[in-house]
Amino acid sequence: MSTLSASLPGGTWTLGDLTVTRFGYGAMQLAGPWVMGPPADRDGALAVLREAVALGITHIDTADAYGPRFTNQLIREALHPYPDSLHIVTKVGATRDQEGGWPPARRPEDLRRAVQENLENLGLETLEVVNLRLGDAQGPQPGSLAEAFDTLVELQRQGLIRHLGVSNATAEQVAEAQAMAPIVCVQNMYNLAHRQDDELIDELAEQGIAYVPFFPLGGFSPLQSSALTAVASRLDATPMSVALAWLLQRSPNILLIPGTSSVAHLRENVAGAGLSLSEEDLIELDKIGR
Ligand SMILES: NC(=O)c1ccc[n+]([C@@H]2O[C@H](COP(=O)([O-])OP(=O)(O)OC[C@H]3O[C@@H](n4cnc5c(N)ncnc54)[C@H](OP(=O)(O)O)[C@@H]3O)[C@@H](O)[C@H]2O)c1
């Protein structure tokens, strides 16, 4: 672990046998509008990825559905051959349609193809962490994941996947996956205003499993709250910094993957997430999503 990585806010976490910085980077924002097509500023997108690694970040979250393909190809172009310390987490289980929708693609043949395409587009022989993305754009949906997860377990046995996780999952689906094979992470929507997974986060923390919130800054609709603005202005910080710092302080198993297409925002987020929130700040912020 480089001294840069060691100095990132939050320190490190272990996903199976992979050490990652708790401050990671979510690559979804690098594709075109609504995560379709290539980025408007290709050089800018490559610069963000290179800056993430230069800042010491060792965890990048992606999916072949971003673009589709464009984001993974940008990661490869910017960073391949990858430093040994860098770990790329990807997901399978959703594809894209002409309208930019995210239809499920969880039949065994869809998942085998998606793993193959992620390997090709990222230029890897093994995917280090693969999340099975469940549910739909409205969020997690009930139902068994057995057939889909079994396919990924089989691909893991074949050596194409090192570690497994689930995403957009209910607590029941997390438990169902764990009964089939070890998982190293759960990636669900969670932030200051969306606290539906509070109990799950605490349970996973006890088991040493990472919880990786997507939309940590609110995603396509930035977090807005008078309490957040009040705490941020009292600390002379941005609401984004407070939102990220709150997640790091919320639980040691939370890993950050905020998305940005801007080098300036990336630097701002890294610097801001290290903000120390007092007991009083935490009580005020806690009321937002309760
Ligand atoms: N598993 C799933 O189903 C799923 C779903 C969604 C996302 N994800 C993952 O989660 C990651 C994070 O989600 P996300 O990127 O959608 O949402 P996010 O991190 O909550 O927010 C990203 C948005 O915040 C803006 N932003 C970031 N830093 C900022 C700053 N310092 N000042 C002002 N604006 C700032 C970005 O705009 P700029 O580009 O202008 O900075 C972007 O519009 C994704 O990259 C993806 O890897 C997973």
Ligand as a Chemical Component Dictionary entry (heavy atoms), coordinates in Angstrom:
data_LIG
# 
_chem_comp.id                   LIG 
_chem_comp.type                 NON-POLYMER 
_chem_comp.pdbx_formal_charge   0 
_chem_comp.three_letter_code    LIG 
# 
loop_
_chem_comp_atom.comp_id 
_chem_comp_atom.atom_id 
_chem_comp_atom.alt_atom_id 
_chem_comp_atom.type_symbol 
_chem_comp_atom.charge 
_chem_comp_atom.model_Cartn_x 
_chem_comp_atom.model_Cartn_y 
_chem_comp_atom.model_Cartn_z 
_chem_comp_atom.pdbx_ordinal 
LIG N1  N1  N 0  -25.250 -1.121 -8.552  1  
LIG C1  C1  C 0  -26.012 -0.257 -9.156  2  
LIG O1  O1  O 0  -27.137 -0.563 -9.547  3  
LIG C2  C2  C 0  -25.501 1.139  -9.344  4  
LIG C3  C3  C 0  -26.402 2.156  -9.719  5  
LIG C4  C4  C 0  -25.894 3.454  -9.843  6  
LIG C5  C5  C 0  -24.554 3.709  -9.630  7  
LIG N2  N2  N 1  -23.699 2.693  -9.296  8  
LIG C6  C6  C 0  -22.262 2.967  -9.002  9  
LIG O2  O2  O 0  -22.206 3.938  -7.982  10 
LIG C7  C7  C 0  -21.325 5.008  -8.367  11 
LIG C8  C8  C 0  -21.751 6.304  -7.720  12 
LIG O3  O3  O 0  -23.020 6.686  -8.186  13 
LIG P1  P1  P 0  -23.256 7.953  -9.124  14 
LIG O4  O4  O 0  -21.986 8.378  -9.742  15 
LIG O5  O5  O -1 -24.378 7.636  -10.017 16 
LIG O6  O6  O 0  -23.826 9.019  -8.104  17 
LIG P2  P2  P 0  -23.151 9.956  -6.969  18 
LIG O7  O7  O 0  -21.763 9.528  -6.691  19 
LIG O8  O8  O 0  -24.127 9.991  -5.865  20 
LIG O9  O9  O 0  -23.192 11.385 -7.655  21 
LIG C9  C9  C 0  -22.555 11.665 -8.837  22 
LIG C10 C10 C 0  -23.007 13.058 -9.265  23 
LIG O10 O10 O 0  -22.496 14.017 -8.342  24 
LIG C11 C11 C 0  -21.763 15.001 -9.041  25 
LIG N3  N3  N 0  -20.596 15.367 -8.210  26 
LIG C12 C12 C 0  -19.642 14.544 -7.709  27 
LIG N4  N4  N 0  -18.761 15.239 -6.972  28 
LIG C13 C13 C 0  -19.161 16.535 -6.976  29 
LIG C14 C14 C 0  -18.658 17.732 -6.412  30 
LIG N5  N5  N 0  -17.562 17.718 -5.657  31 
LIG N6  N6  N 0  -19.329 18.883 -6.642  32 
LIG C15 C15 C 0  -20.443 18.901 -7.414  33 
LIG N7  N7  N 0  -20.971 17.799 -7.989  34 
LIG C16 C16 C 0  -20.330 16.621 -7.784  35 
LIG C17 C17 C 0  -21.337 14.383 -10.340 36 
LIG O11 O11 O 0  -21.247 15.380 -11.334 37 
LIG P3  P3  P 0  -19.805 15.748 -12.011 38 
LIG O12 O12 O 0  -19.533 14.660 -13.000 39 
LIG O13 O13 O 0  -20.058 17.066 -12.612 40 
LIG O14 O14 O 0  -18.812 15.798 -10.906 41 
LIG C18 C18 C 0  -22.494 13.424 -10.621 42 
LIG O15 O15 O 0  -23.533 14.107 -11.307 43 
LIG C19 C19 C 0  -21.407 5.003  -9.888  44 
LIG O16 O16 O 0  -20.315 5.662  -10.464 45 
LIG C20 C20 C 0  -21.467 3.522  -10.176 46 
LIG O17 O17 O 0  -20.163 2.998  -10.211 47 
LIG C21 C21 C 0  -24.165 1.424  -9.131  48 
# 
loop_
_chem_comp_bond.comp_id 
_chem_comp_bond.atom_id_1 
_chem_comp_bond.atom_id_2 
_chem_comp_bond.value_order 
_chem_comp_bond.pdbx_ordinal 
LIG N1  C1  SING 1  
LIG C1  O1  DOUB 2  
LIG C1  C2  SING 3  
LIG C2  C3  SING 4  
LIG C2  C21 DOUB 5  
LIG C3  C4  DOUB 6  
LIG C4  C5  SING 7  
LIG C5  N2  DOUB 8  
LIG N2  C6  SING 9  
LIG N2  C21 SING 10 
LIG C6  O2  SING 11 
LIG C6  C20 SING 12 
LIG O2  C7  SING 13 
LIG C7  C8  SING 14 
LIG C7  C19 SING 15 
LIG C8  O3  SING 16 
LIG O3  P1  SING 17 
LIG P1  O4  DOUB 18 
LIG P1  O5  SING 19 
LIG P1  O6  SING 20 
LIG O6  P2  SING 21 
LIG P2  O7  DOUB 22 
LIG P2  O8  SING 23 
LIG P2  O9  SING 24 
LIG O9  C9  SING 25 
LIG C9  C10 SING 26 
LIG C10 O10 SING 27 
LIG C10 C18 SING 28 
LIG O10 C11 SING 29 
LIG C11 N3  SING 30 
LIG C11 C17 SING 31 
LIG N3  C12 SING 32 
LIG N3  C16 SING 33 
LIG C12 N4  DOUB 34 
LIG N4  C13 SING 35 
LIG C13 C14 SING 36 
LIG C13 C16 DOUB 37 
LIG C14 N5  SING 38 
LIG C14 N6  DOUB 39 
LIG N6  C15 SING 40 
LIG C15 N7  DOUB 41 
LIG N7  C16 SING 42 
LIG C17 O11 SING 43 
LIG C17 C18 SING 44 
LIG O11 P3  SING 45 
LIG P3  O12 DOUB 46 
LIG P3  O13 SING 47 
LIG P3  O14 SING 48 
LIG C18 O15 SING 49 
LIG C19 O16 SING 50 
LIG C19 C20 SING 51 
LIG C20 O17 SING 52 
# 
